[in-house]
Amino acid sequence: DLTERYRHLRLLQHAVQSSPGLPMPSYWKLVAESLYDAPDGQIRQAAQVVGSVFRDPILMQRSWAVVDDPAAKPAALRTALQVLALDTATDRLPRLLELLGQPALAPSVMTVLRRYQDLAVADRLLIGLHSGWEPRLSALALELLTSRPEWASALLDAVEAGRLPAGTVTAFHVRQMHGLGD
């Protein structure tokens, strides 16, 4: 029964969703693909949450395929990026940085970029700030830039060099950078 299947899946989702990185149980491999392909959207969505917690390689591969598809719709891209926020692969950074150029996707991309340490992230965020991102995206970018010592240094260098107005960095950002201890 579809209703019962969904209920069980939702119970599993609630049990695991706050524990990213849990080892994937062997039974998940047996049912995951059929759940990811289920005709019911609620089942697919719940399965994606559970699969992302387990960092299911099949789900990650499917999500990267969506991200790499130039014809993918924005809603599908946002869903894929939500899944990938828990992926540990680092070889896809160039594609993520490219997606920052799409304002509708940039917030979801920035969520995924939080787990990277690469200075290329800071460079791309600074380009977005310099090019005049809307205030909401600028605020997210500044929050991200002030979350890592190296990125915060790049931000301060950009302000010092005059590439960004001095008012870009607020007292909030200064406190956040001070908390980095660098």
N, C-alpha and C positions, 0 to 999 in steps of 0.2 A: 504494500500500500504506500503510495507516494507521500501521504500526510505523515505516516509513521516514520518513513525513511528520513523525511525532513526534520521531524522532531528529534530523532536520534542524532542526526548530524548537528543540529543546533545545540544539543546538550554537549556534544564533543567540542564544538566551537567555544562554548562558554567555559568549558573546563580547561582549554589549552590557550585561548587567545591572549592571555596576559603572561605567557611564558615562552617568548620567542626562542627558537633554537632547540626546542625539545627534540630528542631523537625520534626519528620517524619509526612508528611501529610497523612490523612486517605486514599486518593486515591492510595498512593504508595503501601499500603498493598494489594490492589486489583490487581495490575499489576506486582509487583516486581518479583514474582516467574516465571512468564511466560517470563519476560525479562532476568532473570538470566539463564534460560534454552533455550533461543532463539537459533535457528540454526546458525544465523549470529554472527560471532565473534565480530564484531564492536558493535552490539547491546548489547551483553553480557558484553563487556568491559565498555561501557558507563553506563550500568545499575549498574555495580559493583562500579564505581566511585560515582554515585548518592547514591546508597545504603550505601556505607561506610560513606558518609557525614551525612546521616541520622542515622548512627549506627544501621542499620536495623538488629534486632536480628536474622532473618532468614539468612541473608548474613553472619553474624559473625559466626553463628553455622556451616554453610556450609564451611566457610573458615577454621575454627578450625578442621573440619572433614578432610580436605585436609592435614593440618599440622600434624594431628595425624595418617595419613595413611602412613605406612612405604613403601608402593609401589608407593607413589605419585611421579610424575616426577618433576625434578627441576623447570621447567617453571611453572607448576601448583603451586608448593610451593611458588615461588617468587610472583606470582599473589595473592595468599592467604595472604602472609605476607604484601603485599601492602595494602590490604583491612584491615588487622588487625592492621595496624599502627594507626588507629583511634578507635580501640576497647578499652573499658575501663575495661575489665575483667582482674583481676590480678591473678586468680587461675591457669593460664596456664604457669607461669614463668618457671617451671622445663622443660617443653617441648621446650620452646624457647632457654633456656640455652643449652639443648642437641643439638639443631640444629646449634649452633655455631661451632660444630665440623665438619660441612660440609662447607668447604671454599667457594663453589659456592653460598651458601645461607647466609653466615655470614653477608655480607653487608645489606641485607634485614632484617635479624634478628636484627641487631644493630639498625636499624631505629625503629623497634617496641620497642626495649628495652629502648629507650629514655624516654618513659613515666613512667618507673618504678623508684622506689627509693631504692629498696632492695639491701643490700650489697652483696647478692649472685651474682648480675650482675657483680659487680667489681671483685669479686673472680674469676668468670669464665673468664672474660676478661683478668685478670692477668695470668691465666693458659694458655690462648691462646698466650699471649705475651711471656711467658716463654718458651713455646714449639716451638717458632720460626715461627709464622705466617708470611706469605709473607708481604713485606713492605706496600702494600695497605691496608691489613686488620689491620696491626699493627697501621697504621696512624688513621684508623677509631676507633679502640679500644682506642687509647690514647685520641682522641678527645672526646669520650664518657666518659672515666674515668675522664677527667679534667672538666666535665660539672656539677658535683655534689661535694659538699664539702667532704662528706663521702667517695666517690669513689676516689677523689683526694688524701685524706689521706691514703687510702689503697695503691694507687700507690706509694706515697712517702715512705711508710713503706716498700714496696717490694724493692725499690731501696736502701733504707738504710740497709735492711737486706741482700743485695747482691743477691737477687733473680732475679733482672733485672739490666743490666748495667746502670751506672749513665748517660751515654749519651742517654739513651732512652727518658729522659725528656729534651726537648729542651727549648730554650728561649720562643718560642711561647707557649708551654704548661705552663711554669711558669707564663707568662702574663695572660693566660686563668685562671689559678688557683687563681692568685692574684685578678682577677675580681670577684671571687666568694665571696670575702669579709670575708673569714673565717680564 
